[in-house]
Amino acid sequence: MDATKRLQSVDLHGFLQSLSADTLDRLYSHPAACIAVFRELPALDKHYVMRVLFSEQVVPEKMVQSWSTASQKSAHEQAVVHLQRLRIWFSEDLAGGHKGLSMSAVFRQGLRTALCGG
């Protein structure tokens, strides 16, 4: 290792965002990792995760937007982007050209197992 390189200090979410999709999927396959990531999420992110945790369907983006008021639009958008960067949520195309959001199946199963046993 080059002596001029320095270890960059990042928070947990910054570190997770730097990992590849395959690495995150392997990590999220462990329920303890899912609950640890969930516990470190901001409150609004946690709220959104819990709203869709037991739903297997893609949630229309318009519905997700209805979960917050117009005055909280910035916080809402930040939460959605944050969950997507952590590969907890994915954007998907729905019929009619609409967009939807779905939770990672690996993360969903891991968090369900951590919360409910299994």
N, C-alpha and C positions, 0 to 999 in steps of 0.2 A: 504494500500500500504506500502510496506517495505521502511523504511527510507533510506536504502542504495541504492535503485534504483534511478537512475537519468534520467531525461528527456534527450533524445538524440536529438540534433539539426540536422535536415536533411533538404535538399532542397525539393522543391515540387515534383520533379521526384523521389527522394529517398522515399518520403512518399508514392507516388502513387504505386511504385513498391512493397511496403510492404503490399498493400491491396489485398484481395482475388479477384478472378475473378468475383464473383457475385457482390461484392461491387463496383468494377470498372465499370461493366456493368450498375449498377444503377446510378453511378455518370455520366457516359457518356450518359445516356439517357436525360440529361439536356444540352441543347445547350450552355448555359452560361459556363458550366464546360468544354465542348469541346473546345470552343474558348479560354478559359483561359489556358488550357493545350497546345493548339496549339501555342499560343503566347509565351509560355515559352520554346518551342522546339528550339534546335540549328538550324541554317539556313539550313543546308543540310537535316535535318529531315523534316523541313517545306516544302522544295522543293519536297521531295519524297512523302509526304502526298498530296500535291497539284497535283502531277502528276497522282495519282490514285483515287483522291476523287470522280470523276464523272464516274469512271469505275466500273462496277459490277463484272468484271471478275478477275480471279486469274491471276496475272502477273508472267510470267516465271522468275525464278531467274536470268537466263542469260540475260534477257532484262534489269532487274534492275541493274545488274552489268555493262551493257553497258552505263549507265547513268553517269559513272565516269571514269576518266582516270586511267591508271595503277599506276601512281604516287600518286593517291588519294585513293588507295585500302583500306588503313587502316581507313581513314575517312568514306569511304563507309560502310565498315563492322561495324564500330562503330555505324553509324546511323541506320543500319538495326537491330542490336542487341538492341539498345536503344528503337526503335519503338516496337520491340517484347516484351521487358520487361514491357513496358507501356500497353501492350495488345492492341495496335493500329494496329499492323500488326501480321499476323499469317503465319506460314509456312504450306504449303499444298503439298500433293503429286499430281503430274500431270501424265497423261498417258505417258507410255514409261519410267517410273522410274525417271522422271525429278521432280524438286522441283519448287514450285511457292510461291508467297507471296500474301496475300489478306488482305484487311483492315477490321477491325471489323465493322460489319454492324451497330451496335449501335453507335459507334464513327462516322462513315461515315454520318449517318442520322443526328446526333446531330450537327456536324460541318457544314453540308450542310444547315441545318435550321438556324444556327447562321450566316452564311455568306450570304445566299440568302433570308432569311426570310421564313416564312411558317407556 
